[in-house]
């Protein structure tokens, strides 16, 4: 049994990482700026889980966490996540994503913790120059989010070269699944369909994006965590195919009888209807397959159906309790 520190552990992806690590028998230190009630409740039930409130932007807190817990490795999921979220608060995004990561790497160096798996993103590539791209594609981000994540990758390389850390970057794409916290595709399509409401989006039908179910993302992260030796410091973890936004709408319509979800092509896709998306496509996952043994288990239709099932159950609970997400 290893002890794994998970940053951003009360977030959507971080919480799934924590649950998966616990299920396979690891001890987990769940760190976040605020410990969610769900994480606290899980820690009260499972002695393998320790929950610690820590602000990665505050150096003394990070160093105290690392020296007190002495984890075997780190999965670094803490960040201001998303293109529009970072565009709205660029200074805070830089402080949390970049400065917080430097604090983490420095604390690891001083405490003798060597391996960190950083949750990175396709946004580091910027505009895709081909329908499918591999890890050697130029990294020219066009969003604040992508720029901060690329900076973290580069700082990780410096710490690896100069201090012997092993900073591994897992670049995923549009991760989705049950209870996605941001109102974007496919959540918006699924919720409208389950409510019996028609939804038409005027723009972005032809944007092709590799959409990755959350369980596949977590599986790839843990494979990178577990690999004894790495020849590479970056892996694309996605599906290797890129459905269009219109394809996602069709998948929802197939899965929910009577659903009326449609997307037009009047203009390009904009995050939140505001921030222009980079040109996307599919991530070549050959390296992750060969080096990690990664194989995605969810194609788009299966992932959409799993998300619909969980969302339908959440709606039923809301109807009984009166709670709204």
NORZI-V383568 format. One record per residue. N is the residue number from 1. RES is the residue in three letters. PSI is psi as a letter, one per 40 degrees, with the letter a starting at -180 (999 if undefined). Layout:
n | res | psi
N | RES | PSI
N | RES | PSI
//
This chain:
n | res | psi
1 | UNK | h
2 | UNK | i
3 | UNK | h
4 | UNK | h
5 | UNK | h
6 | UNK | h
7 | UNK | i
8 | UNK | f
9 | UNK | e
10 | UNK | e
11 | UNK | i
12 | UNK | d
13 | UNK | d
14 | UNK | d
15 | UNK | d
16 | UNK | d
17 | UNK | d
18 | UNK | d
19 | UNK | d
20 | UNK | d
21 | UNK | d
22 | UNK | d
23 | UNK | d
24 | UNK | e
25 | UNK | e
26 | UNK | i
27 | UNK | i
28 | UNK | h
29 | UNK | h
30 | UNK | h
31 | UNK | h
32 | UNK | i
33 | UNK | d
34 | UNK | h
35 | UNK | h
36 | UNK | i
37 | UNK | d
38 | UNK | d
39 | UNK | d
40 | UNK | d
41 | UNK | d
42 | UNK | d
43 | UNK | d
44 | UNK | d
45 | UNK | d
46 | UNK | h
47 | UNK | e
48 | UNK | e
49 | UNK | h
50 | UNK | h
51 | UNK | h
52 | UNK | h
53 | UNK | h
54 | UNK | h
55 | UNK | h
56 | UNK | e
57 | UNK | e
58 | UNK | h
59 | UNK | d
60 | UNK | d
61 | UNK | d
62 | UNK | d
63 | UNK | d
64 | UNK | d
65 | UNK | d
66 | UNK | d
67 | UNK | d
68 | UNK | d
69 | UNK | d
70 | UNK | g
71 | UNK | i
72 | UNK | d
73 | UNK | i
74 | UNK | h
75 | UNK | h
76 | UNK | g
77 | UNK | e
78 | UNK | h
79 | UNK | i
80 | UNK | h
81 | UNK | h
82 | UNK | i
83 | UNK | d
84 | UNK | d
85 | UNK | d
86 | UNK | d
87 | UNK | d
88 | UNK | d
89 | UNK | g
90 | UNK | d
91 | UNK | d
92 | UNK | d
93 | UNK | d
94 | UNK | d
95 | UNK | d
96 | UNK | d
97 | UNK | d
98 | UNK | d
99 | UNK | d
100 | UNK | d
101 | UNK | d
102 | UNK | d
103 | UNK | d
104 | UNK | d
105 | UNK | d
106 | UNK | d
107 | UNK | d
108 | UNK | d
109 | UNK | d
110 | UNK | d
111 | UNK | e
112 | UNK | f
113 | UNK | h
114 | UNK | d
115 | UNK | h
116 | UNK | h
117 | UNK | h
118 | UNK | h
119 | UNK | h
120 | UNK | a
121 | UNK | i
122 | UNK | e
123 | UNK | e
124 | UNK | d
125 | UNK | d
126 | UNK | a
127 | UNK | h
128 | UNK | h
129 | UNK | e
130 | UNK | i
131 | UNK | d
132 | UNK | h
133 | UNK | i
134 | UNK | a
135 | UNK | e
136 | UNK | e
137 | UNK | i
138 | UNK | i
139 | UNK | g
140 | UNK | g
141 | UNK | i
142 | UNK | e
143 | UNK | i
144 | UNK | d
145 | UNK | d
146 | UNK | d
147 | UNK | d
148 | UNK | d
149 | UNK | d
150 | UNK | d
151 | UNK | d
152 | UNK | d
153 | UNK | d
154 | UNK | d
155 | UNK | d
156 | UNK | d
157 | UNK | d
158 | UNK | d
159 | UNK | d
160 | UNK | d
161 | UNK | d
162 | UNK | d
163 | UNK | e
164 | UNK | e
165 | UNK | i
166 | UNK | g
167 | UNK | h
168 | UNK | h
169 | UNK | h
170 | UNK | h
171 | UNK | h
172 | UNK | a
173 | UNK | a
174 | UNK | g
175 | UNK | h
176 | UNK | i
177 | UNK | a
178 | UNK | h
179 | UNK | f
180 | UNK | h
181 | UNK | e
182 | UNK | h
183 | UNK | g
184 | UNK | i
185 | UNK | h
186 | UNK | e
187 | UNK | d
188 | UNK | d
189 | UNK | d
190 | UNK | d
191 | UNK | d
192 | UNK | d
193 | UNK | d
194 | UNK | d
195 | UNK | e
196 | UNK | f
197 | UNK | h
198 | UNK | i
199 | UNK | h
200 | UNK | h
201 | UNK | h
202 | UNK | d
203 | UNK | i
204 | UNK | e
205 | UNK | d
206 | UNK | e
207 | UNK | h
208 | UNK | h
209 | UNK | h
210 | UNK | h
211 | UNK | h
212 | UNK | h
213 | UNK | i
214 | UNK | d
215 | UNK | d
216 | UNK | d
217 | UNK | d
218 | UNK | d
219 | UNK | d
220 | UNK | d
221 | UNK | d
222 | UNK | d
223 | UNK | d
224 | UNK | d
225 | UNK | d
226 | UNK | d
227 | UNK | h
228 | UNK | d
229 | UNK | i
230 | UNK | h
231 | UNK | d
232 | UNK | i
233 | UNK | e
234 | UNK | i
235 | UNK | h
236 | UNK | h
237 | UNK | h
238 | UNK | a
239 | UNK | e
240 | UNK | e
241 | UNK | i
242 | UNK | g
243 | UNK | i
244 | UNK | i
245 | UNK | d
246 | UNK | d
247 | UNK | d
248 | UNK | d
249 | UNK | d
250 | UNK | d
251 | UNK | d
252 | UNK | d
253 | UNK | d
254 | UNK | d
255 | UNK | d
256 | UNK | h
257 | UNK | h
258 | UNK | e
259 | UNK | i
260 | UNK | g
261 | UNK | h
262 | UNK | i
263 | UNK | h
264 | UNK | i
265 | UNK | f
266 | UNK | d
267 | UNK | a
268 | UNK | i
269 | UNK | h
270 | UNK | h
271 | UNK | h
272 | UNK | e
273 | UNK | e
274 | UNK | d
275 | UNK | h
276 | UNK | h
277 | UNK | i
278 | UNK | i
279 | UNK | h
280 | UNK | a
281 | UNK | a
282 | UNK | i
283 | UNK | h
284 | UNK | h
285 | UNK | e
286 | UNK | d
287 | UNK | d
288 | UNK | d
289 | UNK | d
290 | UNK | d
291 | UNK | d
292 | UNK | e
293 | UNK | f
294 | UNK | h
295 | UNK | h
296 | UNK | i
297 | UNK | e
298 | UNK | h
299 | UNK | i
300 | UNK | d
301 | UNK | d
302 | UNK | d
303 | UNK | d
304 | UNK | d
305 | UNK | d
306 | UNK | d
307 | UNK | d
308 | UNK | d
309 | UNK | d
310 | UNK | d
311 | UNK | d
312 | UNK | d
313 | UNK | d
314 | UNK | d
315 | UNK | d
316 | UNK | d
317 | UNK | d
318 | UNK | d
319 | UNK | d
320 | UNK | d
321 | UNK | e
322 | UNK | e
323 | UNK | i
324 | UNK | h
325 | UNK | 999
//
